[in-house]
Amino acid sequence: MEHSKTIPDLRQNPLMLAVICLLHAGYNEIPRSRPKIYKKCVELLLRTWDSHRGIGDPVWDIEAFEVVLAEIAYHTLLTPEYQYGMTESQVREVAAKNLLQEAVPDRATAVQLARRMIDLCRGRAWMFTDVVGGIPGEERYSFTHQSFQEYFAAQYLVRHADSPEQVGDEITRNIVSGRLEIFSQICLSLASGKFQYGASLVYHHCLAANSGRSAVDDAALVEFLAKSADIVMLNGSALQLTADRVVQCLTKGTHAQFAKHLLRADFRHADSMQGMVAQAFVRFRDDRPSEFVRIMNTNLWAWENCLQEGVIGLADEVGFAGRLSRLFEGGLYYLRGGGESCTAMWLMRRLADPATDQPTRDRCARILEQLAALTPDDIVPEDAPTPPYALFKGSERSSRTVSTALLRSPRYSVDARAGLAYLTMAFCELMAQNQPGVIAESHSVLNDFMGARTLRQPARLPAGVSHLPRKDQERIRSWAAGDIDFFEWADESVAVS
């Protein structure tokens, strides 16, 4: 179930489910892309399915059979006349003609093999079978699952294509029409095998030849190519062009899902792609500087990406509080679905890791230097009391600040929210010991923490605590129950350490 979580629709079909289980049993994994899954399934069904089940005779000339199925699939997928399948006589005619052109020396042999193919498929819940009854000899045949139809149709298209550009034109027609996305992905994958630099050339053709397309159609094509970039072999030039077009689409009202496809934590070139997206922003900044500033202000993930890659610095952002807050908000983490939870965590981990390369260390150092230079003098005045007693200077203001930070915490990454909770626990203990009564009812979130601790009732903790990692939840609730004191534990498994 874990290995097949990207293909829940295929698991719902009994035949596909059985084949997927056999694939997993044989390889202990399931290919990451749908085209490769379909290829493995077809190989299994054509070559070993019957022998595995102990039935039937070996299939005759599998390669020729596959070529016949490819032509039938292409016609039934793309020709309206055959959208509900082909009659037996139509299948026999297409099969015999194909075999005569491709695989056998005379028509009599072609007709004989075409009949044998139909006999093999008739009455079976297999890839291709009779699905609607009719008069004898006129039963209608079709593919049992659209996946097989699309896979074989793509085989036919790419096999007969003279160039990657021809494949790109077919893909473009389908995507801008809002159909056949899986078929188009399989075409991309097969183009890699037929043409040198096949998929990369398709990408260049599709992304460069955009004249005459509407903004909506162009965005649909860019999103499809961004989504498919993880399942085909692409060179650096094609990947960079894709990143450039994704960044350009940000100005046309599109959302971050385009970038999400490229920046996912499990993307095959995740580290390189973050740099490519940053370079795309550099070119965009040179062409449209005011629009670049707008995107940096309105798209947190883009700002984080450019900051981490050294494209921008903290001085490019207005307002110290905004800069400081953004370091903990984790927009790139949520977009990627993994990695460092926020830029602050990225800074700490990169600086702590001995394997971090020198250019990255230099970028981290520059960010910290900029933060120090921009910090207002009144944040840490020269005559500030020694912590933790600095908390008691203007206690009402301090408690209000802590509560406000907690109210804003849903904007922050998980690590930042946990850190705020621990700071609040420390604040409550110190205030209870040194200035009880300062935390008033008006400071609602802070008062919840103080009330939970004072009354030994963890249930009074804010609901947001339940969104933290389980280990942090357990520690915070133990603190609220009075089982532990904040300043008396050290556990490297929680954020406070």
Summary of the structure (lengths in Angstrom):
residues: 497
radius of gyration: 30.7
end to end distance: 35.9
largest distance: 101.9
contacts: 1519
relative contact order: 0.05
helix: 68%
strand: 2%
